Amino acid sequence: MDKLIFATNNKNKVTEIRNVLGNLFDIITLEEAGILIDIPEPHDTLEANATEKSSTIYKLTNKNCFSEDTGLEVVALNGEPGVKSARYAGDDRAFDANIKKLLANLQGIENRKAQFRTVISLILNEKEYQFEGICEGEIIKEERGTNGFGYDPVFIPAGSNKTFAEMDMNEKNKFSHRKKAMNKLIEFLTSKEIRNGKDKD
């Protein structure tokens, strides 16, 4: 199939997605496509923000593309930071400040259950398809590990005793919300390619 544009400026996400895809599909980042814009995320759901990003790039390029939006949803905080995960402590998207705010808001709270949720929006031949991936776990009380990005140093996925930041990429992909969503995307694209050569439905 034609190359897919990945509608993001986040290099960490690009690294993770390319690790999942391997040689299955070739993706082009916004920078590689010469699209030097910061796409707004004005909506109150991950689904709507993912659509905003993919539809913006599709309108600009008329090329097949996908985007993703990911949020950390903490039970005791009624789902916060959720859709505002990247800007939890302010518009500068500072990981350290976001983590400090999260830990401060959870101080004294015993229920540390949380989940990462990723929503991918694919626009293929003018049609949108969405795919979701969820990783349940808990928030620990202090940071551990130096790998990954975002809230990885304080999130332990269910079934592990390591934070995401203590894992290498292969370990993280055993649990990753982003990988689960990507697996659904890959399954969809592969089935469409096998059946039709491209999506013509």
C-alpha positions as CSV (number, residue, x, y, z in Angstrom):
1,M,0.0,0.0,0.0
2,D,1.0,3.6,-0.2
3,K,3.0,5.1,2.6
4,L,1.0,6.4,5.6
5,I,1.5,9.8,7.1
6,F,1.7,9.7,10.9
7,A,0.1,12.9,12.1
8,T,2.4,13.7,15.0
9,N,5.4,15.8,16.0
10,N,6.1,13.6,19.0
11,K,9.4,11.7,18.2
12,N,8.9,9.3,21.1
13,K,5.6,8.2,19.7
14,V,7.2,7.8,16.3
15,T,9.9,5.6,17.7
16,E,7.3,3.3,19.5
17,I,5.1,3.1,16.4
18,R,8.0,2.2,14.1
19,N,9.1,-0.4,16.5
20,V,5.7,-2.0,16.4
21,L,5.3,-1.8,12.6
22,G,8.8,-3.1,11.7
23,N,8.8,-3.6,7.9
24,L,5.1,-4.1,7.6
25,F,4.3,-0.5,6.6
26,D,6.3,2.6,5.9
27,I,5.2,5.7,7.8
28,I,6.2,9.3,7.2
29,T,6.3,11.8,10.0
30,L,4.9,15.3,9.6
31,E,8.5,16.6,9.6
32,E,9.5,14.2,6.9
33,A,6.4,15.2,4.9
34,G,7.4,18.9,5.2
35,I,4.3,19.7,7.3
36,L,5.5,22.0,10.0
37,I,2.4,22.7,12.0
38,D,1.3,22.0,15.5
39,I,-2.2,20.4,15.3
40,P,-4.6,21.6,18.0
41,E,-6.2,19.2,20.4
42,P,-9.2,21.3,21.5
43,H,-11.7,18.5,22.2
44,D,-12.7,16.8,25.5
45,T,-12.3,13.2,24.2
46,L,-9.4,11.2,22.9
47,E,-11.5,10.1,20.0
48,A,-12.3,13.6,18.9
49,N,-8.7,14.8,19.2
50,A,-7.5,11.9,17.2
51,T,-10.0,12.7,14.5
52,E,-9.0,16.4,14.6
53,K,-5.4,15.5,13.9
54,S,-5.9,12.9,11.1
55,S,-8.6,14.9,9.3
56,T,-6.4,18.1,9.4
57,I,-3.5,16.2,7.7
58,Y,-5.8,14.5,5.2
59,K,-7.3,17.8,4.2
60,L,-3.8,19.3,3.7
61,T,-2.3,16.4,1.8
62,N,-5.2,14.2,0.4
63,K,-3.0,11.3,1.4
64,N,-3.9,8.3,3.7
65,C,-2.8,9.1,7.2
66,F,-3.3,8.2,10.9
67,S,-3.0,9.9,14.2
68,E,-3.3,8.9,17.8
69,D,-4.3,10.5,21.1
70,T,-3.4,8.9,24.4
71,G,-4.4,9.7,27.9
72,L,-3.7,8.5,31.4
73,E,-6.9,8.0,33.2
74,V,-6.7,7.7,37.1
75,V,-9.6,6.3,38.9
76,A,-9.3,8.3,42.1
77,L,-9.1,11.5,40.0
78,N,-12.3,10.8,38.1
79,G,-10.3,10.0,34.9
80,E,-7.8,12.9,35.1
81,P,-5.5,13.8,33.6
82,G,-7.2,12.0,30.6
83,V,-7.5,14.1,27.5
84,K,-5.3,16.8,29.1
85,S,-2.4,14.4,29.9
86,A,0.2,16.2,27.9
87,R,-0.7,19.6,29.2
88,Y,-1.8,18.6,32.8
89,A,0.6,21.1,34.4
90,G,0.5,23.7,31.6
91,D,0.7,24.2,27.8
92,D,4.5,23.7,27.7
93,R,3.9,19.9,28.0
94,A,6.7,19.4,30.6
95,F,6.8,15.8,31.6
96,D,8.4,16.5,35.0
97,A,5.8,19.1,35.9
98,N,2.9,16.8,34.8
99,I,4.2,14.0,37.0
100,K,4.7,16.3,40.0
101,K,1.2,17.5,39.7
102,L,-0.2,14.0,39.4
103,L,1.7,12.7,42.5
104,A,0.6,15.8,44.5
105,N,-3.0,15.2,43.6
106,L,-2.7,11.6,44.6
107,Q,-1.0,12.3,47.9
108,G,-2.7,10.4,50.7
109,I,-4.9,8.4,48.4
110,E,-4.7,4.6,48.6
111,N,-6.5,3.8,45.4
112,R,-3.8,4.2,42.7
113,K,-5.5,2.3,39.9
114,A,-5.1,3.9,36.5
115,Q,-5.0,3.0,32.8
116,F,-3.4,4.3,29.7
117,R,-5.8,4.5,26.8
118,T,-4.8,5.1,23.1
119,V,-7.2,5.9,20.3
120,I,-5.9,5.8,16.7
121,S,-7.8,7.5,13.9
122,L,-7.0,6.2,10.4
123,I,-8.2,8.0,7.3
124,L,-8.0,5.6,4.4
125,N,-9.4,6.7,1.0
126,E,-11.6,9.4,2.7
127,K,-13.1,7.1,5.3
128,E,-12.2,7.2,9.0
129,Y,-11.6,4.1,11.2
130,Q,-10.8,4.2,14.9
131,F,-8.9,1.6,17.0
132,E,-8.5,1.6,20.8
133,G,-5.8,0.1,23.1
134,I,-5.9,0.0,26.9
135,C,-3.3,-0.9,29.5
136,E,-4.4,-1.1,33.1
137,G,-2.1,-0.6,36.0
138,E,-1.3,1.7,38.9
139,I,0.5,4.9,39.8
140,I,3.4,4.5,42.3
141,K,4.4,7.2,44.8
142,E,7.8,8.1,43.3
143,E,9.5,8.0,39.9
144,R,11.5,4.9,38.8
145,G,13.4,4.4,35.6
146,T,14.8,6.5,32.9
147,N,13.4,5.0,29.7
148,G,10.2,6.0,27.9
149,F,8.5,9.4,28.2
150,G,5.5,11.1,29.8
151,Y,4.1,9.3,32.9
152,D,6.2,6.1,32.3
153,P,8.3,6.6,35.4
154,V,5.3,6.4,37.7
155,F,3.1,3.8,35.9
156,I,3.3,0.1,36.6
157,P,1.2,-2.1,34.2
158,A,-0.8,-4.9,35.7
159,G,1.2,-8.1,35.7
160,S,4.5,-6.4,36.1
161,N,6.6,-5.0,39.0
162,K,8.4,-2.6,36.8
163,T,7.4,0.9,35.7
164,F,7.3,1.5,31.9
165,A,10.4,3.7,32.4
166,E,12.3,0.6,33.8
167,M,11.5,-1.4,30.7
168,D,13.2,-1.6,27.3
169,M,11.0,-1.3,24.2
170,N,10.4,-5.0,23.9
171,E,9.3,-5.3,27.5
172,K,7.0,-2.3,27.3
173,N,5.4,-3.7,24.1
174,K,4.2,-6.7,26.1
175,F,1.8,-4.4,27.9
176,S,1.6,-1.2,25.8
177,H,-1.7,0.5,25.1
178,R,-0.2,2.0,22.0
179,K,0.9,-1.4,20.7
180,K,-2.6,-2.9,21.3
181,A,-4.2,-0.1,19.3
182,M,-1.5,-0.5,16.6
183,N,-2.1,-4.2,16.4
184,K,-5.7,-3.6,15.6
185,L,-4.7,-1.1,12.9
186,I,-2.2,-3.5,11.4
187,E,-4.9,-6.3,11.4
188,F,-7.3,-4.0,9.7
189,L,-4.9,-2.8,7.0
190,T,-3.6,-6.3,6.4
191,S,-7.1,-7.7,5.9
192,K,-8.0,-4.9,3.6
193,E,-4.9,-5.3,1.6
194,I,-5.4,-9.1,1.2
195,R,-9.1,-8.7,0.3
196,N,-9.1,-5.7,-2.0
197,G,-5.6,-4.5,-2.6
198,K,-6.9,-1.3,-1.1
199,D,-10.0,-0.2,0.7
200,K,-12.7,0.4,-2.0
201,D,-15.8,-0.4,0.1
